[in-house]
Amino acid sequence: MANFNLQEILDFISETDDLVLLRNKLLDLHEYELSQVFLALSDYDLIKIHSLFTDEEIGEIIAYVDSDDALAIIEPLGDKQIASIINTMEPDDAIDVIQELDEEKQTTIFKLLGDEQKEEIAELSTYEENTAGSIMNTNFISITKGSDIKKIMKEIVARAPEVESITTSFVVDENNNLLGTLDLKKIIKTKSPTKVDDIMDTNFVHVNIDDNLEHVTSIIKKYDIYNLPVLKYGILKGIITMDDALDAFYEESEDDYIKFAAVTDVGEATDTILLSVKNRLPWLVLLLFLNIAIAIVISRFDYIFQIDVLSILVVFQPLILGLAGNCGTQSLAVTISEIAKDKLNNKSKITIHILKEFLIGIFTGIIIASISILIAYLVLNNSNSTLEFKDVILTITIALSVSIVSANLFGTIIPIVFYKIKIDPAAASGPLITTIIDIIAIVIYYTLATLLLYNQII
């Protein structure tokens, strides 16, 4: 439909009793548009619309929405029909929907699935989350080496309804080791008799089953691949299509954004207040204890505040902490982005990136510290402090410069370390890294104040 008007469709569903006319009108919609219609329906109308579609058609429709929304569409149905719908879906989509069910329901639905679907879902469930194996599709066209083009065309025609993509076929040996790939366009242009071995592309790109999603999406983007083979010790286990990789990348980006804000889960509009509090509370509690650490660190410099003239240092504390925290967050964001693009995949690139951020910290620190000299002068000029201007300004500018350089280093190194030890780098979220940098900046600031100011007074 050229102009999709959701409200118009919903009104038509509520008003018409002609089910044949209604089905024909709905069949004019794209599956994505149909999914939005299903999600907007009341429970009564949802049951009404379900009766107009086959289980296979519903399976195709819910493949266009997130797994939790897919569950909302089919949840009003009985267990047998839910299983029948899931049975028609691609295994990678099916397992996402099943995992949204509670444990008891999962067991019930799984028992009702066909043997082939059970086997494929069971295999996919063994792979670690956010790896190539967890999002691959096991329905693809594989061709045995030595086959003739004519046989290949018959195989493609026969299996086209059940596989996700026919644009690429995969040539394997008797042990299912991948030998080459074959584009549909080349197959169509080649005349029989011709063996697949003579025209297949042996210079294919692939990923391994335990490769992370960042690497997978990077490979698909770099090589513009629509069907990426997934191997396990050379054996072809499945494929990842470009649209599945895009979905995974979107979900991972959303997840990273949430972690960057120090929230444990995405807060949907339908979440209750208590659920939203539950999602945000763990990180906030951690940050509370880290902020207590800041208070403890400051308390160790309490001797400074016993001297009235040194209380002026408190005025500049937000300046030091704020700028250091902002610089650290900038480095963190850039580093996580580089990791997501798979640009920090060896020691040399990591070293260059750290060195670059270190130099950026130095130049930024020098410029910001230079500007702060003027700010410090204006503040001190209007104060009653008996301190030497040059000593206070020296303390502030050095503390600011060192804090910014340190912030850039920690904002760069922490996510890289997390990544290397198999922890999501986004867990080094903005609030977390800022709090850590606050502790470092406080230590630097008051240590310099002790050396340059306090020791002179006493």
C-alpha positions in Angstrom: 0.0 0.0 0.0 1.5 3.3 -1.1 0.1 5.4 1.8 -0.2 3.2 4.9 -2.8 4.7 7.2 -2.9 2.6 10.4 -6.0 4.2 11.9 -7.9 3.8 8.6 -7.1 0.1 8.6 -8.1 -0.3 12.3 -11.4 1.5 11.7 -12.2 -0.7 8.7 -11.5 -3.9 10.8 -13.9 -2.8 13.5 -16.6 -1.7 11.1 -16.7 -4.5 8.5 -18.3 -7.9 8.8 -17.2 -9.0 5.3 -14.2 -11.2 6.1 -13.4 -12.0 2.5 -13.2 -8.2 1.7 -11.2 -7.6 4.8 -8.6 -10.4 4.0 -8.2 -9.0 0.5 -7.6 -5.5 1.8 -5.1 -6.7 4.4 -3.2 -8.8 1.8 -2.5 -5.6 0.0 -0.3 -4.5 2.9 3.3 -5.4 3.4 4.1 -7.8 6.2 5.7 -5.1 8.3 2.5 -2.9 7.9 0.5 -6.0 8.9 2.6 -6.5 12.0 1.8 -2.9 13.1 -1.9 -3.6 12.5 -1.7 -6.7 14.7 0.1 -4.8 17.5 -2.5 -2.0 17.5 -5.6 -4.3 17.7 -7.7 -5.1 20.7 -7.7 -8.7 21.9 -11.2 -9.2 20.4 -10.2 -7.9 16.9 -6.8 -9.7 17.2 -8.6 -13.1 17.4 -10.9 -12.0 14.5 -7.9 -11.2 12.3 -6.0 -14.3 13.2 -8.7 -16.4 11.7 -8.1 -14.7 8.3 -4.5 -15.8 8.0 -2.8 -19.1 7.8 -0.2 -20.0 10.4 2.6 -19.6 7.8 1.4 -16.1 6.9 1.3 -15.1 10.6 4.8 -16.5 11.0 6.0 -14.3 8.1 4.3 -11.2 9.7 5.7 -11.6 13.2 9.2 -12.0 11.7 9.1 -8.2 11.1 8.8 -7.3 14.8 10.9 -7.7 17.9 10.5 -11.1 19.7 8.5 -9.5 22.6 6.1 -7.9 20.2 5.8 -11.1 18.2 4.9 -12.9 21.5 2.2 -10.3 22.1 0.6 -11.0 18.7 0.4 -14.8 19.2 -0.1 -15.0 22.9 -3.9 -15.0 22.8 -3.8 -18.2 20.7 -3.8 -21.7 22.0 -0.6 -23.7 22.5 -1.1 -25.9 19.4 -1.6 -22.9 17.1 1.4 -21.0 18.6 3.6 -24.1 18.0 2.2 -24.4 14.5 3.1 -20.8 13.8 6.6 -21.1 15.2 7.0 -24.3 13.2 6.7 -22.3 10.0 9.3 -19.7 11.0 13.0 -19.6 10.2 14.9 -21.2 13.1 16.7 -18.0 14.2 13.4 -16.1 14.4 11.6 -19.0 16.0 14.1 -19.3 18.9 13.8 -15.6 19.6 10.1 -15.9 20.1 10.4 -19.1 22.2 12.9 -17.5 24.5 10.3 -14.8 25.3 8.0 -17.4 26.8 8.1 -18.5 30.4 10.0 -21.7 31.2 6.9 -23.9 31.5 5.4 -22.5 28.3 8.7 -23.0 26.4 8.6 -26.7 27.3 5.0 -27.1 26.2 5.5 -25.4 22.9 8.8 -27.1 22.2 7.2 -30.5 22.5 4.6 -29.6 19.9 7.1 -28.5 17.3 8.2 -30.7 14.3 11.3 -32.8 14.7 13.3 -30.8 12.2 12.5 -27.5 13.8 13.2 -29.0 17.3 16.6 -30.1 16.1 17.6 -26.8 14.6 16.3 -24.7 17.5 18.1 -27.0 20.0 21.4 -26.5 18.1 21.0 -22.7 17.9 20.3 -22.5 21.6 23.7 -24.0 22.4 25.6 -21.0 21.0 26.6 -18.2 23.1 24.6 -15.0 22.9 25.9 -12.2 20.6 27.9 -14.6 18.5 27.6 -15.6 14.8 26.1 -18.9 15.8 23.3 -17.3 17.9 21.9 -15.4 14.9 22.7 -17.6 11.9 20.0 -19.3 9.8 20.4 -23.1 9.2 18.1 -23.0 6.1 20.2 -22.5 3.1 21.0 -24.1 -0.3 24.1 -26.3 -0.2 25.3 -28.1 -3.4 27.6 -31.1 -3.5 30.7 -30.7 -5.5 30.7 -32.2 -8.9 27.0 -31.4 -9.5 25.8 -30.1 -12.9 24.2 -26.7 -13.3 21.0 -28.3 -14.4 20.8 -30.2 -11.1 21.5 -27.1 -9.2 18.7 -25.2 -10.8 16.3 -28.0 -9.9 17.5 -27.9 -6.3 17.0 -24.1 -6.1 13.5 -24.3 -7.5 12.6 -27.2 -5.1 14.0 -25.6 -1.9 13.1 -21.9 -2.7 9.9 -21.9 -0.5 11.7 -23.2 2.6 15.0 -21.3 2.6 15.5 -17.7 3.6 17.6 -16.7 0.5 18.3 -18.2 -2.9 20.7 -15.5 -4.1 23.8 -17.5 -3.0 24.3 -21.3 -3.0 27.1 -23.0 -1.1 29.3 -25.8 -2.5 30.4 -28.4 0.0 32.1 -31.8 0.0 30.8 -35.0 1.4 31.7 -33.9 4.9 29.9 -30.5 4.5 33.2 -28.6 4.4 32.6 -25.3 2.5 34.5 -25.3 -0.8 33.0 -22.3 -2.6 30.0 -20.0 -3.2 27.8 -19.6 -6.2 25.7 -16.6 -7.1 22.3 -17.2 -8.6 23.1 -14.8 -11.4 26.0 -16.9 -12.5 24.0 -20.1 -12.3 21.3 -18.6 -14.6 23.9 -17.4 -17.2 25.8 -20.8 -17.3 24.6 -23.5 -19.7 24.6 -27.2 -19.0 26.6 -29.4 -19.0 28.9 -27.4 -16.6 30.1 -28.6 -13.3 29.7 -26.4 -10.2 33.4 -26.8 -9.5 34.3 -24.9 -12.7 32.3 -21.8 -11.9 32.2 -21.5 -8.0 34.0 -18.7 -6.2 36.6 -20.3 -4.0 37.8 -16.8 -2.7 34.8 -16.5 -0.3 34.6 -14.6 2.9 33.3 -16.3 6.1 33.0 -16.0 9.8 33.5 -18.6 12.5 30.6 -19.7 14.7 31.9 -18.0 17.9 32.9 -14.7 16.3 31.2 -11.7 18.0 28.4 -9.7 16.3 30.7 -6.6 15.9 33.0 -8.7 13.7 30.1 -10.2 11.8 28.5 -6.8 11.0 32.0 -5.4 10.1 32.6 -8.2 7.6 29.2 -7.8 6.0 29.7 -4.0 5.7 33.2 -4.2 4.3 32.5 -6.9 1.7 28.9 -6.0 1.0 27.8 -9.6 1.5 24.1 -10.5 1.5 24.6 -14.1 2.7 27.6 -14.7 4.9 28.6 -18.3 5.6 29.2 -19.4 9.2 31.8 -22.1 9.7 32.8 -24.4 12.5 36.2 -25.9 11.9 35.6 -25.5 8.1 32.2 -27.1 8.2 29.3 -25.0 7.0 26.8 -24.6 9.9 24.6 -21.8 8.6 24.4 -18.3 7.0 23.8 -14.8 8.3 21.8 -12.6 6.0 22.3 -8.9 5.7 18.9 -8.1 7.3 19.5 -10.4 10.2 22.9 -8.8 10.8 21.3 -5.3 10.6 18.7 -6.4 13.2 21.4 -7.7 15.5 23.5 -4.6 15.0 20.5 -2.4 15.9 19.7 -4.4 19.0 23.3 -4.3 20.1 23.6 -0.6 19.5 20.4 0.0 21.6 21.8 -2.2 24.3 25.1 -0.3 24.3 23.3 3.0 24.5 21.3 1.8 27.5 24.5 0.5 29.2 26.2 3.8 28.4 23.5 5.5 30.4 24.1 3.0 33.3 20.7 1.3 33.1 20.4 -2.5 33.2 17.6 -2.8 30.7 15.6 -0.8 28.1 12.7 0.9 29.8 9.6 0.5 27.6 6.7 2.9 27.8 4.6 0.1 29.2 6.9 -0.5 32.2 5.6 0.1 35.6 7.3 2.6 37.9 8.6 -0.2 40.1 10.1 -2.1 37.1 11.8 1.1 35.9 13.3 1.6 39.3 14.4 -2.0 39.4 16.2 -1.5 36.0 18.0 1.6 37.1 18.8 0.8 40.7 21.8 -1.6 40.4 24.0 0.8 38.6 22.9 3.7 40.9 23.8 1.7 44.0 27.2 0.9 42.5 27.7 4.6 41.7 26.6 5.5 45.2 29.4 3.5 46.7 31.9 5.0 44.2 30.8 8.5 45.2 31.2 7.5 48.8 34.8 6.7 47.8 35.1 10.3 46.5 34.0 11.6 49.9 36.5 9.3 51.7 39.3 10.5 49.4 38.4 14.2 50.1 38.2 13.5 53.8 41.9 12.4 53.7 42.7 16.0 52.7 40.7 17.5 55.5 43.8 19.3 56.8 43.6 21.6 53.8 40.2 22.9 54.8 41.3 23.7 58.4 43.2 26.6 56.9 40.7 29.3 55.9 42.7 30.7 53.0 42.7 27.3 51.3 38.9 27.0 51.2 39.1 28.9 47.9 40.2 25.5 46.4 36.6 24.2 46.7 35.4 26.9 44.3 37.6 25.3 41.5 36.8 21.7 42.3 33.7 21.5 40.0 35.8 22.9 37.2 38.4 20.2 37.6 35.9 17.3 38.0 33.5 18.5 35.3 36.1 18.9 32.5 38.0 15.7 33.4 34.7 13.7 33.4 33.6 15.2 30.0 37.0 14.4 28.4 36.9 10.9 29.7 33.4 10.3 28.4 34.4 11.6 25.0 37.3 9.1 24.8 35.1 6.4 26.1 32.5 7.0 23.3 35.1 7.1 20.6 36.8 3.9 21.8 33.5 2.0 22.1 32.7 3.1 18.6 36.0 1.9 17.3 35.5 -1.5 19.0 32.0 -1.8 17.5 33.5 -1.2 14.0 36.1 -3.9 14.7 39.0 -1.3 14.2 40.8 -2.3 17.3 41.4 -5.9 16.4 45.2 -6.1 17.0 47.9 -4.8 19.3 49.3 -2.3 16.8 45.9 -0.6 16.2 45.2 -0.5 20.0 48.6 1.1 20.7 48.1 3.7 18.0 44.6 4.5 19.3 45.8 4.8 22.9 48.7 7.0 21.8 46.3 9.2 19.8 43.9 9.7 22.7 46.9 10.4 25.0 48.2 13.1 22.6 44.6 14.5 22.3 44.5 14.7 26.1 47.8 16.6 26.2 46.9 19.2 23.6 43.3 19.5 25.1 44.7 19.8 28.6 47.2 22.6 27.6 44.5 24.6 25.8 41.8 24.2 28.6 44.4 24.9 31.3 45.5 28.1 29.5 41.9 29.3 29.4 41.5 28.4 33.1 44.3 30.8 34.0 42.0 33.7 33.1 39.0 32.2 34.9 41.2 31.6 38.1 42.6 35.1 37.9 39.1 36.7 37.7 37.8 34.6 40.7 40.9 35.2 42.8 41.0 38.9 42.0 37.6 39.4 43.6 38.4 37.2 46.7 39.9 38.0 50.0 42.5 35.2 49.8 46.0 36.0 50.9 47.4 33.3 48.8 49.8 34.0 46.0 47.9 34.1 42.7 50.6 32.3 40.8 50.7 29.4 43.3 46.9 28.9 43.1 46.8 29.2 39.4 49.7 26.8 39.0 47.9 24.3 41.2 44.7 24.6 39.1 46.3 24.5 35.7 48.5 21.5 36.5 45.7 19.6 38.1 43.4 20.4 35.2 46.0 19.3 32.6 47.0 16.1 34.4 43.3 15.2 35.1 42.3 15.6 31.4 45.2 13.5 30.2 44.4 10.8 32.8 40.7 11.0 31.9 41.5 10.4 28.2 43.8 7.5 29.1 41.3 5.8 31.4 38.4 6.5 29.0 40.4 4.7 26.3 42.0 1.9 28.3 39.0 0.7 30.4 36.7 -0.3 27.5 39.6 -2.0 25.7 40.4 -4.0 28.8 36.7 -4.9 29.2 36.6 -6.0 25.6 39.7 -8.2 25.9 38.4 -10.0 29.0 35.0 -10.6 27.2 33.0 -8.0 29.1 30.8 -5.7 27.0 32.8 -2.4 26.7 29.5 -0.5 27.0 29.5 -1.6 30.6 32.2 1.0 31.1 29.3 3.4 31.0 29.3 7.2 31.1 28.4 7.5 34.8 30.8 4.8 35.8 33.8 6.1 34.0 33.0 9.7 35.1 32.9 8.6 38.8 36.2 6.8 38.5 37.8 9.8 36.8 36.3 12.0 39.6 38.3 10.0 42.2 41.5 10.3 40.1 41.0 14.1 39.6 40.3 14.7 43.3 43.5 12.9 44.3 45.6 14.8 41.7 44.0 18.2 42.7 44.4 18.0 46.4 47.8 16.3 46.2 49.1 19.2 44.1 47.4 21.6 46.6 49.2 20.0 49.4 52.6 20.2 47.7 52.2 23.7 46.2 50.1 25.5 48.8 49.6 23.8 52.1 53.3 23.0 52.6 54.2 26.6 52.0 51.7 27.9 54.6 52.6 25.5 57.4 
